Amino acid sequence: MQITIDTPYVTVGEYAKRSGQSDSAIRREIELGRYIIRPKTEGSKSAVLINMVHIAMEAAEQAERARGGKDKSQAGKA
């Protein structure tokens, strides 16, 4: 499996476009710790950036669990 990530971080607004979620739903997920964001210095007013690498890794792990942990060499074997 190969996953291509066009950028390591995206803004909340960009992630909302890509995922179909609202900004407020995404911010809630961030507060709950479900999305990892780029660390900011205290008092910084820079944009909140969501870590797309982590999301891709989580998706790959979920897919692997759904497959039952079979690797390519075992695929199709009973």
MILUMKOL-962112 format. One line per field, with one value per atom (N, C-alpha, C): residue number from 1; residue in three letters; atom name; x, y, z. Coordinates in Angstrom, 1 decimal. Layout:
BEGIN
n NUM; ...
res ala; ...
atom CA; ...
px X; ...
py Y; ...
pz Z; ...
END
This chain:
BEGIN
n 1; 1; 1; 2; 2; 2; 3; 3; 3; 4; 4; 4; 5; 5; 5; 6; 6; 6; 7; 7; 7; 8; 8; 8; 9; 9; 9; 10; 10; 10; 11; 11; 11; 12; 12; 12; 13; 13; 13; 14; 14; 14; 15; 15; 15; 16; 16; 16; 17; 17; 17; 18; 18; 18; 19; 19; 19; 20; 20; 20; 21; 21; 21; 22; 22; 22; 23; 23; 23; 24; 24; 24; 25; 25; 25; 26; 26; 26; 27; 27; 27; 28; 28; 28; 29; 29; 29; 30; 30; 30; 31; 31; 31; 32; 32; 32; 33; 33; 33; 34; 34; 34; 35; 35; 35; 36; 36; 36; 37; 37; 37; 38; 38; 38; 39; 39; 39; 40; 40; 40; 41; 41; 41; 42; 42; 42; 43; 43; 43; 44; 44; 44; 45; 45; 45; 46; 46; 46; 47; 47; 47; 48; 48; 48; 49; 49; 49; 50; 50; 50; 51; 51; 51; 52; 52; 52; 53; 53; 53; 54; 54; 54; 55; 55; 55; 56; 56; 56; 57; 57; 57; 58; 58; 58; 59; 59; 59; 60; 60; 60; 61; 61; 61; 62; 62; 62; 63; 63; 63; 64; 64; 64; 65; 65; 65; 66; 66; 66; 67; 67; 67; 68; 68; 68; 69; 69; 69; 70; 70; 70; 71; 71; 71; 72; 72; 72; 73; 73; 73; 74; 74; 74; 75; 75; 75; 76; 76; 76; 77; 77; 77; 78; 78; 78
res met; met; met; gln; gln; gln; ile; ile; ile; thr; thr; thr; ile; ile; ile; asp; asp; asp; thr; thr; thr; pro; pro; pro; tyr; tyr; tyr; val; val; val; thr; thr; thr; val; val; val; gly; gly; gly; glu; glu; glu; tyr; tyr; tyr; ala; ala; ala; lys; lys; lys; arg; arg; arg; ser; ser; ser; gly; gly; gly; gln; gln; gln; ser; ser; ser; asp; asp; asp; ser; ser; ser; ala; ala; ala; ile; ile; ile; arg; arg; arg; arg; arg; arg; glu; glu; glu; ile; ile; ile; glu; glu; glu; leu; leu; leu; gly; gly; gly; arg; arg; arg; tyr; tyr; tyr; ile; ile; ile; ile; ile; ile; arg; arg; arg; pro; pro; pro; lys; lys; lys; thr; thr; thr; glu; glu; glu; gly; gly; gly; ser; ser; ser; lys; lys; lys; ser; ser; ser; ala; ala; ala; val; val; val; leu; leu; leu; ile; ile; ile; asn; asn; asn; met; met; met; val; val; val; his; his; his; ile; ile; ile; ala; ala; ala; met; met; met; glu; glu; glu; ala; ala; ala; ala; ala; ala; glu; glu; glu; gln; gln; gln; ala; ala; ala; glu; glu; glu; arg; arg; arg; ala; ala; ala; arg; arg; arg; gly; gly; gly; gly; gly; gly; lys; lys; lys; asp; asp; asp; lys; lys; lys; ser; ser; ser; gln; gln; gln; ala; ala; ala; gly; gly; gly; lys; lys; lys; ala; ala; ala
atom N; CA; C; N; CA; C; N; CA; C; N; CA; C; N; CA; C; N; CA; C; N; CA; C; N; CA; C; N; CA; C; N; CA; C; N; CA; C; N; CA; C; N; CA; C; N; CA; C; N; CA; C; N; CA; C; N; CA; C; N; CA; C; N; CA; C; N; CA; C; N; CA; C; N; CA; C; N; CA; C; N; CA; C; N; CA; C; N; CA; C; N; CA; C; N; CA; C; N; CA; C; N; CA; C; N; CA; C; N; CA; C; N; CA; C; N; CA; C; N; CA; C; N; CA; C; N; CA; C; N; CA; C; N; CA; C; N; CA; C; N; CA; C; N; CA; C; N; CA; C; N; CA; C; N; CA; C; N; CA; C; N; CA; C; N; CA; C; N; CA; C; N; CA; C; N; CA; C; N; CA; C; N; CA; C; N; CA; C; N; CA; C; N; CA; C; N; CA; C; N; CA; C; N; CA; C; N; CA; C; N; CA; C; N; CA; C; N; CA; C; N; CA; C; N; CA; C; N; CA; C; N; CA; C; N; CA; C; N; CA; C; N; CA; C; N; CA; C; N; CA; C; N; CA; C; N; CA; C; N; CA; C; N; CA; C; N; CA; C; N; CA; C
px 0.8; 0.0; 0.9; 0.5; 1.2; 0.3; 0.6; -0.3; 0.5; 0.0; 0.6; -0.1; 0.7; 0.2; 0.7; -0.1; 0.3; 0.9; 0.6; 1.2; 1.1; 2.1; 2.1; 1.0; 0.7; -0.3; -1.3; -2.5; -3.5; -4.3; -4.8; -5.6; -6.9; -7.6; -8.9; -9.9; -9.8; -10.7; -10.4; -9.2; -8.8; -9.3; -9.0; -9.5; -11.0; -11.7; -13.2; -13.6; -12.9; -13.3; -13.0; -11.8; -11.4; -12.3; -12.7; -13.4; -14.9; -15.4; -16.9; -17.4; -16.5; -16.9; -17.0; -17.7; -17.7; -16.5; -16.2; -15.0; -15.2; -16.5; -16.7; -16.5; -16.9; -16.8; -15.3; -14.5; -13.1; -12.4; -12.8; -12.2; -12.6; -13.7; -14.2; -13.3; -13.0; -12.2; -10.7; -10.3; -8.9; -8.9; -10.0; -10.1; -10.1; -10.7; -10.8; -9.5; -8.6; -7.3; -7.4; -8.4; -8.5; -7.7; -7.5; -6.6; -5.4; -4.2; -3.0; -2.8; -2.4; -2.1; -0.6; -0.1; 1.2; 1.4; 2.4; 2.5; 2.7; 2.1; 2.2; 2.8; 3.6; 4.1; 3.0; 3.1; 2.1; 1.9; 0.6; 0.3; 0.3; 0.7; 0.8; -0.6; -0.7; -1.9; -1.9; -0.9; -0.9; -2.0; -2.3; -3.4; -3.1; -4.2; -4.2; -3.9; -2.9; -2.6; -2.7; -3.5; -3.8; -2.7; -2.2; -1.2; -1.8; -1.6; -2.1; -1.4; -0.1; 0.7; 0.1; -0.3; -0.9; -2.2; -3.0; -4.3; -4.2; -3.2; -3.0; -2.5; -1.6; -1.1; -2.2; -3.1; -4.2; -5.2; -5.4; -6.3; -5.6; -4.3; -3.6; -3.7; -3.5; -3.6; -5.1; -6.0; -7.4; -7.7; -7.2; -7.4; -6.8; -5.6; -4.9; -5.6; -6.2; -7.0; -8.2; -8.8; -10.0; -9.7; -8.5; -8.1; -7.7; -7.7; -7.3; -5.8; -5.0; -3.6; -2.9; -3.6; -2.9; -2.0; -0.8; 0.0; -0.2; 0.5; 0.3; 0.5; 1.5; 1.8; 0.7; -0.1; -1.2; -2.5; -2.6; -3.8; -4.3; -5.6; -6.2; -6.0; -5.2; -5.0; -6.1; -6.6; -7.6; -7.1
py -1.2; 0.0; 1.2; 2.2; 3.5; 4.6; 5.5; 6.6; 7.9; 8.8; 10.0; 11.1; 12.0; 13.1; 14.3; 15.2; 16.4; 17.5; 17.5; 18.4; 17.8; 18.0; 17.4; 18.1; 19.3; 20.0; 20.8; 20.9; 21.7; 22.5; 23.6; 24.5; 23.8; 24.2; 23.7; 23.9; 25.0; 25.3; 24.4; 24.1; 23.2; 21.7; 21.3; 20.0; 19.9; 20.9; 20.9; 20.7; 21.3; 21.1; 19.7; 19.1; 17.8; 16.7; 16.9; 15.9; 16.0; 17.2; 17.4; 17.7; 17.9; 18.2; 19.7; 20.2; 21.6; 22.0; 23.3; 23.8; 23.5; 23.7; 23.5; 22.0; 21.1; 19.7; 19.3; 19.9; 19.6; 20.2; 21.4; 22.0; 21.2; 20.7; 19.8; 18.5; 18.0; 16.8; 17.1; 18.3; 18.7; 18.8; 19.4; 19.6; 18.2; 17.3; 15.9; 15.1; 15.7; 15.0; 13.9; 14.0; 13.0; 13.4; 14.7; 15.2; 15.8; 15.5; 16.1; 17.4; 18.4; 19.7; 20.1; 20.9; 21.4; 22.3; 22.0; 22.8; 24.3; 25.1; 26.6; 27.1; 28.2; 28.9; 29.6; 29.7; 30.4; 31.8; 32.1; 33.5; 33.7; 32.6; 32.7; 32.8; 33.7; 33.8; 33.1; 32.2; 31.5; 30.5; 30.1; 29.2; 27.9; 27.2; 25.9; 24.9; 24.1; 23.2; 21.8; 21.0; 19.6; 18.7; 17.8; 16.9; 15.8; 15.9; 14.9; 13.6; 13.6; 12.4; 11.5; 12.0; 11.2; 10.6; 11.5; 11.0; 9.9; 10.0; 8.9; 7.7; 7.8; 6.6; 5.9; 6.7; 6.1; 5.4; 6.0; 5.3; 4.0; 4.0; 2.8; 1.7; 2.1; 1.1; 0.6; 1.4; 1.0; 0.0; 0.3; -0.6; -2.0; -1.9; -3.2; -4.0; -3.4; -4.1; -4.7; -4.0; -4.5; -5.7; -5.7; -6.8; -8.0; -7.9; -8.9; -9.1; -8.1; -8.1; -8.9; -9.4; -10.2; -9.3; -9.8; -9.1; -9.6; -9.0; -9.3; -10.8; -11.4; -12.8; -13.7; -13.3; -14.1; -13.8; -12.7; -12.4; -13.5; -13.8; -14.8; -16.2; -16.4; -17.8; -18.1; -19.3; -19.6; -20.2
pz 0.0; 0.0; 0.0; -0.8; -0.8; -0.6; 0.4; 0.6; 0.3; -0.4; -0.8; -0.1; 0.6; 1.4; 0.7; 0.2; -0.5; 0.4; 1.6; 2.6; 4.0; 4.8; 6.1; 7.1; 6.9; 7.7; 6.9; 7.3; 6.7; 7.8; 7.4; 8.3; 8.6; 9.6; 9.9; 8.8; 8.1; 7.0; 5.8; 5.5; 4.4; 4.8; 6.0; 6.5; 6.4; 6.7; 6.6; 5.2; 4.2; 2.8; 2.4; 2.8; 2.4; 3.1; 4.3; 5.1; 5.0; 4.7; 4.7; 6.1; 7.1; 8.4; 8.6; 9.6; 9.9; 10.7; 10.6; 11.4; 12.9; 13.4; 14.8; 15.2; 14.3; 14.6; 14.6; 13.7; 13.7; 15.0; 15.3; 16.6; 17.8; 17.8; 18.9; 19.0; 17.8; 17.8; 18.2; 17.9; 18.3; 19.9; 20.4; 21.9; 22.6; 21.9; 22.5; 22.3; 21.5; 21.3; 20.2; 19.4; 18.3; 17.0; 16.9; 15.8; 16.4; 15.9; 16.4; 15.6; 16.3; 15.6; 15.8; 15.0; 15.1; 16.3; 17.1; 18.4; 18.1; 18.9; 18.8; 20.0; 19.9; 21.0; 21.8; 23.1; 23.9; 23.4; 23.2; 22.7; 21.2; 20.5; 19.1; 18.4; 17.4; 16.7; 15.3; 15.2; 13.9; 13.8; 12.6; 12.3; 12.9; 13.3; 13.8; 12.6; 12.7; 11.6; 12.0; 11.3; 11.6; 10.9; 11.6; 11.2; 10.3; 9.0; 8.0; 8.0; 8.4; 8.5; 9.5; 10.7; 11.7; 11.3; 10.6; 10.1; 9.1; 8.2; 7.2; 7.9; 8.9; 9.6; 10.4; 11.0; 11.7; 10.8; 9.6; 8.6; 8.1; 7.9; 7.4; 8.5; 9.8; 10.9; 11.0; 10.8; 10.9; 9.7; 8.5; 7.4; 7.6; 8.2; 8.5; 9.5; 10.5; 11.5; 10.9; 10.0; 9.3; 8.4; 7.9; 7.1; 7.9; 9.2; 10.1; 10.2; 9.9; 10.0; 8.9; 7.9; 6.9; 6.0; 5.7; 4.8; 3.4; 2.4; 1.0; 0.7; 1.4; 1.1; 1.5; 2.5; 3.0; 2.3; 1.6; 1.0; 0.0; 0.2; -0.7; -0.2; 0.8; 1.4; 2.4; 2.4; 3.4; 4.6
END
